[in-house]
Amino acid sequence: MEKWKLLAVSSLALVLFIGCSSNQPTFNPNNKGIVIVEGKPYRVPLEANYSTQSFKSSNDKGVVKGRQAGLDCRKGDISWISSNVQKAAQEAAGKGDVNLAASIVLAAPRKGQIGCAHPLSKKEYEYYRSKQ
């Protein structure tokens, strides 16, 4: 009887572990909401952190780095980054592993976990507002 109890508890723990680890939500850059930055509307992924200032010129450091990473960044845009990527990079940097932090951020564009958002036109803004 004792063996059956141990087997049942172990099986339950395994099922819970597998269920919890496989059903975790993942970052979806297409699941977006509207944010207002400097009086202009932008659509950014819901699970992302975004900049609170737009890029002021085409030579802005963020625009240049974004373009080098293959992103469509331009004057007037804001940048965004997946909160998971930002947290992982900050934890690596906090532990003194600057190379790991940099590699996490550099891999993010290919995974769609970092990007630039363009300001919405009035028509786009009205359309997305009506969908919410």
C-alpha positions as CSV (number, residue, x, y, z in Angstrom):
1,M,0.0,0.0,0.0
2,E,2.8,2.4,0.8
3,K,4.4,1.8,-2.6
4,W,1.1,2.7,-4.3
5,K,0.8,6.0,-2.3
6,L,4.4,6.9,-3.3
7,L,3.7,6.0,-6.9
8,A,0.4,8.0,-6.9
9,V,2.0,11.1,-5.4
10,S,5.0,10.9,-7.8
11,S,2.7,10.6,-10.8
12,L,0.6,13.5,-9.7
13,A,3.7,15.7,-9.2
14,L,5.0,14.7,-12.6
15,V,1.6,15.5,-14.3
16,L,1.5,18.9,-12.5
17,F,5.0,19.7,-13.5
18,I,4.5,18.8,-17.1
19,G,1.2,20.6,-17.3
20,C,2.6,23.8,-15.7
21,S,5.7,23.9,-17.8
22,S,4.0,23.4,-21.1
23,N,1.1,25.8,-20.7
24,Q,3.1,28.9,-19.8
25,P,2.1,31.9,-22.0
26,T,4.8,32.9,-24.5
27,F,5.6,36.4,-25.8
28,N,3.6,37.2,-28.9
29,P,4.8,40.4,-30.7
30,N,1.6,40.5,-32.7
31,N,-0.6,40.8,-29.6
32,K,-0.5,44.6,-29.3
33,G,-2.1,47.5,-27.5
34,I,-2.1,51.2,-27.9
35,V,0.1,53.5,-25.8
36,I,0.5,57.2,-25.9
37,V,4.1,58.7,-26.0
38,E,4.6,62.4,-26.3
39,G,1.0,62.8,-27.3
40,K,1.2,60.4,-30.2
41,P,-0.4,56.9,-30.3
42,Y,1.7,53.8,-31.0
43,R,0.9,50.0,-31.0
44,V,3.4,47.9,-29.0
45,P,3.3,44.3,-27.8
46,L,1.4,43.9,-24.6
47,E,4.2,42.0,-22.8
48,A,6.8,44.6,-23.8
49,N,8.4,47.6,-22.1
50,Y,8.7,50.6,-24.4
51,S,10.6,53.9,-24.5
52,T,8.9,57.0,-23.2
53,Q,10.5,59.3,-25.7
54,S,10.5,59.0,-29.5
55,F,13.6,59.1,-31.6
56,K,14.4,62.7,-32.4
57,S,16.4,62.2,-35.6
58,S,17.5,59.6,-38.1
59,N,20.9,59.7,-36.6
60,D,19.6,58.9,-33.1
61,K,21.6,56.2,-31.4
62,G,18.6,54.0,-31.1
63,V,17.7,54.3,-34.7
64,V,21.2,53.5,-35.9
65,K,21.5,50.5,-33.6
66,G,18.0,49.3,-34.5
67,R,18.8,49.4,-38.2
68,Q,22.1,47.6,-37.7
69,A,20.1,44.9,-36.0
70,G,17.8,44.7,-39.0
71,L,14.9,46.6,-37.5
72,D,12.7,49.2,-39.3
73,C,13.5,52.1,-37.0
74,R,13.2,55.7,-38.0
75,K,12.8,59.2,-36.6
76,G,9.5,59.5,-34.6
77,D,9.5,55.9,-33.6
78,I,9.7,54.4,-30.1
79,S,11.5,51.2,-29.2
80,W,10.1,48.2,-27.3
81,I,11.6,45.1,-25.8
82,S,10.0,41.9,-24.4
83,S,9.8,42.2,-20.7
84,N,11.3,38.6,-20.5
85,V,14.3,39.6,-22.6
86,Q,14.8,42.8,-20.6
87,K,14.6,40.9,-17.3
88,A,17.1,38.2,-18.5
89,A,19.6,40.8,-19.8
90,Q,19.3,42.8,-16.6
91,E,19.8,39.7,-14.4
92,A,22.9,38.7,-16.5
93,A,24.3,42.2,-16.2
94,G,23.6,42.3,-12.5
95,K,25.6,39.1,-12.0
96,G,28.5,40.8,-13.9
97,D,28.1,38.8,-17.1
98,V,28.0,41.7,-19.6
99,N,28.7,39.4,-22.5
100,L,25.7,37.2,-21.8
101,A,23.5,40.3,-21.3
102,A,24.7,41.6,-24.7
103,S,24.1,38.3,-26.4
104,I,20.6,38.1,-25.1
105,V,19.8,41.6,-26.5
106,L,21.5,40.9,-29.8
107,A,19.5,37.7,-30.3
108,A,16.2,39.4,-29.6
109,P,15.6,41.0,-33.0
110,R,15.8,37.6,-34.8
111,K,13.3,36.2,-32.3
112,G,10.9,39.2,-32.7
113,Q,11.4,40.2,-29.1
114,I,12.6,43.7,-29.7
115,G,11.5,46.3,-32.2
116,C,10.4,49.8,-33.1
117,A,6.9,51.1,-33.3
118,H,5.8,53.8,-35.7
119,P,3.3,56.5,-34.7
120,L,-0.2,55.7,-35.8
121,S,-2.1,58.0,-38.2
122,K,-5.4,59.4,-37.0
123,K,-7.2,56.8,-39.2
124,E,-5.2,53.9,-37.9
125,Y,-5.7,55.1,-34.3
126,E,-9.5,55.3,-34.7
127,Y,-9.5,51.8,-36.3
128,Y,-7.5,50.1,-33.5
129,R,-9.5,52.0,-30.8
130,S,-12.7,50.7,-32.3
131,K,-11.4,47.1,-32.1
132,Q,-10.6,47.3,-28.4
